[in-house]
Amino acid sequence: MLIVPFAVIVGAILGLLAQDRPRAQWVLVVAAPVLSVLALLVQFLPFGVESCSSTNSGAEVCQSLPAVTAWGGPLPYAIAAALVLLSLATLVSARTRSWLPAGGSALLQAAPQVISFGGFMAWAPALAATVAVALSLAGRRAGDVAPPAQPQ
C-alpha cells in the first residue's frame, strides 16, 4: 500500500532534478509510456499467481500462472488499458509545454492503484515518471518570470 506514495515521492525528486534539463525531461516523457506498456506485458508473464492442486495421496503440485488469470471480468483489462493511455499524457505535456496533462494523468493513474490495494502495483514506475514530467514542467513555468527591471 505504500508503493503509491513512494512512487509519487520518487517522481517528485526526479522532476525536480529534471528541471531545466531538456534531455532528462525527454527521457522521462518517453519512459512513462514505455514503463506502462511493460507493466501491462508483465501481467502476462507466468509469475503473478500460483495455482496448487493436491491428490488424495497428499502430493501437491503447484504451478505459476500469469496475473491476468486472476483478473475476473472486463474491468481489470479496461483499467490496465486506461493506465496505458493515461501514460501518453506525458507526450501531450511535452508537446504543449504544460504540466496540466501530466498532472491530471498522474492523479488519475494513482486512483486505481490506491483503490485496488496494490492490484495495479506494476504501474508505479510509470506513475513516478508521469509525476516527474509534471513537476519538471511546472517548475519550468516558475522560472519563466521576467527578471526585475534594472534602474537607470
ZIPEBEL-V659708 format. One record per residue. N is the residue number from 1. RES is the residue in three letters. D_FIRST is the distance of its C-alpha to the first C-alpha in whole Angstrom. Layout:
BEGIN
n=[N,N]
res=[RES,RES]
d_first=[D_FIRST,D_FIRST]
END
This chain:
BEGIN
n=[1,2,3,4,5,6,7,8,9,10,11,12,13,14,15,16,17,18,19,20,21,22,23,24,25,26,27,28,29,30,31,32,33,34,35,36,37,38,39,40,41,42,43,44,45,46,47,48,49,50,51,52,53,54,55,56,57,58,59,60,61,62,63,64,65,66,67,68,69,70,71,72,73,74,75,76,77,78,79,80,81,82,83,84,85,86,87,88,89,90,91,92,93,94,95,96,97,98,99,100,101,102,103,104,105,106,107,108,109,110,111,112,113,114,115,116,117,118,119,120,121,122,123,124,125,126,127,128,129,130,131,132,133,134,135,136,137,138,139,140,141,142,143,144,145,146,147,148,149,150,151,152]
res=[MET,LEU,ILE,VAL,PRO,PHE,ALA,VAL,ILE,VAL,GLY,ALA,ILE,LEU,GLY,LEU,LEU,ALA,GLN,ASP,ARG,PRO,ARG,ALA,GLN,TRP,VAL,LEU,VAL,VAL,ALA,ALA,PRO,VAL,LEU,SER,VAL,LEU,ALA,LEU,LEU,VAL,GLN,PHE,LEU,PRO,PHE,GLY,VAL,GLU,SER,CYS,SER,SER,THR,ASN,SER,GLY,ALA,GLU,VAL,CYS,GLN,SER,LEU,PRO,ALA,VAL,THR,ALA,TRP,GLY,GLY,PRO,LEU,PRO,TYR,ALA,ILE,ALA,ALA,ALA,LEU,VAL,LEU,LEU,SER,LEU,ALA,THR,LEU,VAL,SER,ALA,ARG,THR,ARG,SER,TRP,LEU,PRO,ALA,GLY,GLY,SER,ALA,LEU,LEU,GLN,ALA,ALA,PRO,GLN,VAL,ILE,SER,PHE,GLY,GLY,PHE,MET,ALA,TRP,ALA,PRO,ALA,LEU,ALA,ALA,THR,VAL,ALA,VAL,ALA,LEU,SER,LEU,ALA,GLY,ARG,ARG,ALA,GLY,ASP,VAL,ALA,PRO,PRO,ALA,GLN,PRO,GLN]
d_first=[0,4,5,7,8,10,11,13,14,15,17,18,20,21,23,25,26,27,29,33,32,33,32,29,28,29,27,24,26,27,23,21,23,23,20,19,22,21,17,20,22,20,19,22,23,23,20,17,19,21,24,26,30,32,36,39,39,36,35,32,31,27,27,24,23,21,18,20,22,19,19,21,24,24,21,18,21,22,18,18,22,21,18,21,23,21,21,25,25,25,28,29,28,30,33,33,32,30,26,26,25,23,21,21,20,17,16,17,15,12,12,12,9,7,10,9,6,6,10,11,9,12,13,11,14,16,14,15,19,19,18,20,23,23,23,26,28,27,28,31,33,33,35,37,39,43,44,46,50,52,55,59]
END
